[in-house]
Amino acid sequence: MTMPNPDFDAEALYRALAERMKSGLAQARDVAIVGIHSGGAWLAERLAADLGLSARLGFIDVSFYRDDYAERGLHPDVKPSQIPFEVEGATIVLVDDVLYTGRTTRAAINELFDYGRPARVMLAALVDRGGRELPVAPDFVAETVTLPPDQHFVLQRAADGRFSLTVDHA
């Protein structure tokens, strides 16, 4: 059951994340943004436009790189990864909607290195919900919220591009 939560204004969270990234990347060189499908890809598209990095935007689907691929199997919504710029030597900002265990981030880094060796990899997330299983921390995050293990955040994008964030009670 998915329920809206008035405490999670996804648009306000997005603005906070964009502002933190703008100031945090001011001195960085050769910056590119890579969104993790699907919520991270939606965020990355808007961030790239708002930060003037649309020409340095890519997308990753980590389905084949996950350590639980055998358990999860192939989902019908697997998207192709697209990185249309040189990764070698770049500062890459991986973008995901929710940071939880760190396993998706690990998979994204593994895939990213198949494209080349970046100078630096940074992580941006709309929400950090804790519960890490791997030593992964965001460089940019809008909000840190603890949820019980049986609850999950769900980011949605409306036709006009606006975001909403709900909590799914499994």
Secondary structure, 3 states (H helix, E strand, C coil): CEEECCCCCHHHHHHHHHHHHHHHCCCCCCEEEEEECCHHHHHHHHHHHHCCCHHHEEEECCHHHCCCHHHHCCCCCCCCCECCCCCCCCEEEEEEEEECCCHHHHHHHHHHHCCCCCCEEEEEEEEECCCCCCCCCCCEEEEECCCCCCEEEEEEECCCCCEEEEEEEC
